[in-house]
Amino acid sequence: VSVVGGLIAGYLWEISYITMFAYLSVIAIISILLLNFIKNH
């Protein structure tokens, strides 16, 4: 999964660093939400 994520990140970086930042931000938010969900249940 990390390899695929790295490839996607590299592809997005070629397009735009802003797109890259948005992609990482979404991943981070989803990760935090999942962690909170797991902790609460």
Secondary structure, 3 states (H helix, E strand, C coil): CHHHHHHHHHHHHHHCHHHHHHHHHHHHHHHHHHHHHHHHC
